[in-house]
Amino acid sequence: MNRDPSHDSRITDHEFRTFAATQRAMTPPLHIAPLKSWLPFDSRPLVVSGPCSAESEKQVRATAAELVKIPEVKVFRAGIWKPRTRPSSFEGVGKKGLKWLQKVKQDTGLLLTVEVASPGHVREALEHDIDILWIGARTVVNPFSIQEIGEALQGHDIPLMIKNPLNPDLQTWTGAIERFNQMGLHKLVAVHRGFSFFTRSPYRNAPMWEIPIELMCMYPKMPMLNDPSHICGKRELLLPTAQKAMDLEMTGLMIETHYRPEDALTDKRQQITPERLGKLLKSLVIRKETGSIAFKTKLEGLRSEIDKLDEELIDILARRMSVVEEIGRYKKENRITILQLKRWNKIIRDRIEHGIRLGLNREFVIRLLEAIHDETIQKQVEVMNKKA
């Protein structure tokens, strides 16, 4: 049975990259409208901000009044319908909150975005002049919901932001994007909000950066926003996570703000005041996406050198595996077991020490050796099982 390595904690980096390369080759071409053709902004980061939930007219208008003072903030966000796990939790104010958002637009001129999870949500959002819709992590996993929402949007040239699914599943994310695009929606933005994962982590949702990076490689023309609020779960981690997103050349950030976070009805630990958002954005280092001709020339030269080294590395690994097969045949002929623990322990110790002396990270050397060893064992098993 085929599996998606992007959501399997046991896979190696090699397996994920092999899977990703296959996915990239299978990716259909998308028609994505350039972001600046429908949302003019001067420079990175583009910021979407506002409360996790619209709680009252006073709350949304007070928060927006402070956000509009921050030049990077172009879009005001607020949850109107909240898909909560427990029915006793606050599930949003519903339709009446859309009227509050209209007041925000009148007050500030900011564009508006809300999450939609059904055709009914879509209709009500369109009736209240919402500018951008977003598809949440719980909805994106259901192709039936995506199809119904897409059908409700046909004939409406409205932008759509698509968050990654809760589980680290690259195919589900790409499938939703492709489905919307094939239904005639071209103003699409991907939103990286982290992944639910049952391992110890400082994050509420593990960032698993390799997955959004692969999506960016698959769809290079598609804007990517990072949602550090849902990744971090607590405000103390927002800055380093936002900085990482900028260093990876993501287009912008979706950050939850509340004029009084301590009183928020949902996710109070991850929301910050507009004032703190302004300070966070001033602290970001925004590096150039492209450089001068001299810079590009030097960079291309270094990249070319890496390409050659990668080829040499693969050639060496291929030669190593040829020797491994020869060893496997020799062991088979002499009825020797495949795994020789004493030798393996000596290899690990010696190679790690050698790698450290050359300036390599210890954990990296260990992961590399384990990947090579796994492939070595597999090769010898194949030789042992091969009929004469």
C-alpha positions in Angstrom: 0.0 0.0 0.0 1.3 3.4 -0.9 1.9 5.8 2.0 2.6 9.5 2.3 6.0 9.8 4.0 5.3 13.5 4.8 3.2 12.3 7.8 5.3 9.3 9.0 7.6 10.0 11.9 9.7 7.0 11.1 10.8 8.0 7.7 14.4 9.1 6.9 15.2 12.4 5.2 16.1 10.4 2.1 12.6 8.8 2.0 10.9 12.2 2.3 13.0 13.8 -0.4 12.4 10.8 -2.7 8.7 11.1 -2.0 8.8 14.9 -2.5 10.6 14.6 -5.8 8.0 12.1 -7.0 5.2 14.5 -5.9 6.8 17.4 -7.7 7.0 15.4 -10.9 3.3 14.5 -10.7 2.2 18.1 -9.8 -0.2 19.5 -12.5 0.5 23.1 -13.6 -1.5 25.7 -11.7 -2.7 29.0 -12.8 -1.9 31.3 -9.8 -2.6 35.0 -10.0 0.4 37.1 -8.8 -0.3 38.4 -5.3 0.5 42.0 -6.2 -2.1 41.9 -9.0 -4.9 41.8 -6.4 -3.3 42.8 -3.1 -0.8 45.6 -3.6 1.9 45.7 -0.9 5.2 47.4 -0.8 7.6 44.9 0.9 7.8 41.7 2.9 6.3 40.8 5.2 2.7 41.1 4.3 0.8 40.8 7.6 -2.7 39.4 8.2 -3.7 40.1 11.8 -6.6 40.3 14.2 -8.2 38.3 17.0 -8.6 34.6 17.0 -12.3 35.1 17.5 -14.6 38.1 17.0 -16.1 38.4 20.5 -17.8 41.8 20.5 -18.0 44.9 18.3 -15.9 46.8 20.7 -13.2 44.2 20.7 -12.8 44.0 16.9 -13.0 47.7 16.3 -10.5 48.5 19.2 -8.0 45.9 17.9 -8.3 47.1 14.3 -7.9 50.8 15.3 -4.4 49.9 16.7 -3.5 47.5 13.8 -4.1 50.1 11.1 -1.2 52.1 12.5 1.2 49.3 11.5 2.2 49.7 7.8 2.7 45.9 7.2 -0.8 45.0 8.3 -3.0 44.9 5.2 -5.7 42.4 6.1 -7.8 42.1 9.3 -8.7 38.6 10.4 -11.2 37.3 12.9 -12.9 34.0 13.5 -16.6 34.2 13.1 -17.4 30.5 13.1 -15.1 28.5 15.3 -14.8 24.8 14.7 -14.1 23.6 18.2 -13.5 20.1 19.4 -15.8 20.3 22.4 -19.4 21.6 21.8 -19.2 23.4 25.2 -16.4 25.6 23.9 -17.0 29.0 22.5 -17.9 28.4 18.8 -18.0 32.0 17.6 -20.6 34.6 17.4 -21.7 33.7 13.9 -23.3 36.0 11.3 -23.7 39.0 13.5 -19.9 39.2 13.7 -19.8 39.9 10.0 -21.6 43.2 10.6 -18.9 44.2 13.1 -16.2 43.5 10.5 -18.0 45.7 8.1 -17.6 48.5 10.7 -13.9 47.7 10.9 -13.5 48.2 7.1 -15.4 51.5 7.3 -13.2 52.6 10.2 -9.8 51.5 8.9 -9.9 50.6 5.2 -8.3 47.3 6.0 -9.3 44.2 3.9 -11.2 41.5 5.8 -10.7 37.8 6.0 -12.7 35.1 7.8 -12.6 31.3 7.9 -15.3 29.4 6.0 -16.2 25.8 6.4 -19.4 25.4 4.5 -21.3 26.8 1.5 -23.5 28.6 4.0 -20.5 30.4 5.5 -19.4 31.3 2.0 -22.7 32.9 1.1 -22.9 34.9 4.3 -19.3 36.1 3.9 -19.9 37.2 0.4 -23.1 39.0 1.4 -21.1 41.0 3.9 -18.3 42.1 1.6 -15.6 39.9 3.1 -12.5 40.4 0.8 -10.6 37.1 1.4 -11.7 33.8 2.7 -9.6 31.2 4.4 -9.9 27.4 4.6 -9.0 26.1 8.0 -6.9 23.0 9.0 -9.9 20.9 9.9 -11.8 21.6 6.6 -8.9 21.2 4.2 -8.8 17.4 5.0 -12.2 16.8 3.6 -12.4 16.7 -0.3 -16.2 16.8 -0.1 -16.2 20.1 1.9 -13.5 21.5 -0.5 -15.7 20.6 -3.5 -18.8 22.2 -2.0 -17.0 25.4 -1.0 -15.4 25.6 -4.4 -18.8 25.2 -6.1 -20.3 27.9 -3.8 -17.4 30.2 -4.9 -17.8 29.7 -8.7 -18.4 32.9 -10.4 -16.8 34.9 -7.6 -13.2 36.1 -8.2 -12.4 36.1 -4.5 -9.0 35.3 -3.0 -8.6 32.1 -0.9 -6.1 31.3 1.7 -5.6 27.5 2.3 -4.1 26.3 5.6 -2.2 23.1 5.9 -4.1 20.1 7.4 -3.8 19.2 11.0 -1.8 16.1 10.2 1.5 16.5 8.3 0.2 15.3 5.0 1.6 17.0 2.0 -0.8 15.3 -0.4 -3.9 16.5 1.4 -2.7 20.1 1.3 -1.7 20.0 -2.4 -5.0 18.2 -3.2 -7.1 21.0 -1.8 -5.0 23.6 -3.6 -5.3 21.8 -6.9 -9.1 21.2 -6.5 -9.8 24.9 -5.9 -7.5 25.9 -8.8 -9.2 23.5 -11.2 -12.6 25.0 -10.2 -11.4 28.4 -11.4 -10.0 30.0 -8.3 -6.7 31.6 -9.1 -6.1 34.0 -6.2 -4.7 31.4 -3.9 -2.4 31.7 -0.9 -1.0 28.8 1.1 -0.8 29.2 4.9 1.7 27.2 7.0 0.2 26.8 10.5 2.1 23.8 11.8 1.1 20.2 12.3 -0.4 18.2 15.1 2.2 15.7 16.2 2.4 13.5 19.3 5.9 14.1 20.4 7.5 16.4 23.0 7.9 19.8 21.5 8.0 23.4 22.6 5.4 24.1 19.9 1.6 23.7 19.9 1.9 22.5 16.4 5.3 21.3 15.0 6.5 23.5 12.2 8.0 20.7 10.1 9.5 23.3 7.8 10.4 20.7 5.2 6.7 20.3 4.2 6.0 24.0 3.4 9.4 24.3 1.7 8.4 21.4 -0.5 5.1 23.0 -1.3 6.9 26.2 -2.2 9.1 24.1 -4.6 6.1 22.5 -6.1 4.2 25.8 -6.6 6.9 28.5 -6.9 4.4 31.2 -7.9 2.1 30.6 -5.0 2.4 33.0 -2.1 3.1 31.4 1.3 2.1 32.9 4.6 3.3 31.6 8.0 1.0 31.4 11.0 3.4 31.5 14.0 0.4 31.9 16.4 -0.9 28.4 15.8 2.6 26.9 15.4 3.8 28.3 18.7 0.8 28.3 20.9 2.4 30.8 23.2 3.6 34.3 22.5 7.1 33.9 23.7 8.0 31.8 20.6 6.5 34.0 18.0 9.6 36.1 17.1 12.0 33.3 16.3 9.4 31.4 14.4 8.4 34.5 12.3 12.1 35.1 11.7 12.6 31.6 10.4 9.7 32.0 8.0 11.2 35.3 6.6 14.6 33.6 6.3 12.8 30.9 4.2 11.5 33.7 1.9 7.8 33.2 2.8 5.6 36.1 1.7 4.2 37.1 5.1 2.7 36.3 8.4 -0.7 35.7 9.9 -0.5 36.6 13.6 -3.3 36.8 16.1 -3.8 40.0 18.0 -6.3 41.2 20.6 -6.5 44.5 22.4 -6.8 42.6 25.7 -5.3 39.1 25.1 -5.7 38.1 28.8 -9.5 38.3 28.4 -9.7 36.5 25.0 -12.3 33.7 24.8 -10.1 31.5 22.6 -6.3 30.9 22.4 -5.4 33.7 24.8 -1.8 32.4 25.3 -0.9 32.8 21.6 -2.4 36.2 21.0 -0.5 39.5 21.4 -1.5 43.1 21.6 -1.2 45.2 18.4 1.6 47.2 20.2 3.6 44.0 20.7 3.0 43.0 17.1 4.6 46.3 16.0 7.6 45.6 18.1 7.9 42.1 16.8 7.8 43.3 13.2 10.5 45.9 13.9 12.7 43.2 15.3 12.5 41.0 12.2 15.6 41.0 9.9 14.3 40.9 6.3 17.0 39.7 4.1 17.1 40.2 0.3 15.4 37.6 -1.8 17.7 38.4 -4.7 21.0 40.2 -4.9 23.2 42.1 -7.4 24.7 40.7 -10.5 28.0 40.1 -8.7 26.1 38.4 -5.9 24.2 36.2 -8.2 27.4 35.2 -10.1 29.2 34.3 -6.9 26.1 32.4 -5.6 25.8 30.5 -8.9 29.5 29.6 -8.7 29.1 28.2 -5.2 25.9 26.3 -6.2 27.7 24.8 -9.2 30.4 23.6 -6.8 27.8 22.0 -4.6 26.2 20.3 -7.6 29.6 18.7 -8.5 30.2 17.7 -4.9 26.7 16.1 -4.7 27.5 14.1 -7.8 30.7 12.9 -6.3 29.0 12.1 -3.1 26.4 10.0 -4.9 29.1 8.3 -7.0 31.0 7.4 -3.8 27.8 6.0 -2.2 27.0 4.0 -5.3 30.6 2.5 -5.2 30.2 1.8 -1.5 26.9 -0.1 -2.2 28.7 -2.2 -4.9 31.2 -3.2 -2.2 28.4 -3.9 0.2 26.8 -6.3 -2.3 30.1 -8.1 -2.8 30.3 -8.5 1.0 26.8 -9.8 1.1 27.6 -12.4 -1.5 30.8 -13.4 0.4 28.7 -13.7 3.7 26.1 -15.8 1.9 28.7 -18.2 0.5 30.3 -18.6 3.9 27.0 -18.7 5.9 27.9 -15.6 8.0 25.2 -13.4 9.6 24.5 -10.0 8.1 24.7 -7.9 11.2 28.1 -7.6 12.9 27.5 -5.5 16.0 31.1 -5.2 17.1 32.2 -3.8 13.7 29.1 -1.5 13.5 29.8 0.0 17.0 33.4 0.6 16.0 32.4 2.3 12.7 29.9 4.5 14.6 32.6 5.6 17.1 35.3 6.2 14.6 33.2 7.9 12.0 31.6 10.2 14.5 35.0 11.3 15.9 36.3 11.8 12.4 33.3 13.9 11.4 33.5 16.1 14.6 37.2 16.7 13.8 36.2 18.0 10.4 33.6 20.3 11.9 30.5 18.3 11.3 27.6 18.3 13.7 27.5 15.1 15.8 23.8 14.5 15.3 24.1 15.0 11.6 26.9 12.4 11.4 24.8 9.9 13.4 21.7 10.4 11.2 23.9 10.0 8.0 25.5 6.9 9.3 22.2 5.4 10.3 20.7 6.0 6.9 23.7 4.4 5.2 23.7 1.5 7.6 20.0 0.9 7.0 20.6 0.8 3.2 23.6 -1.4 3.7 21.6 -4.0 5.7 18.8 -3.9 3.1 21.3 -4.5 0.2 22.8 -7.5 2.0 19.3 -8.9 2.8 18.5 -8.7 -0.9 21.7 -10.5 -1.8 21.1 -13.2 0.8 17.5 -13.8 -0.4 18.5 -13.8 -4.1 18.2 -17.2 -5.6 21.2 -18.5 -7.3 
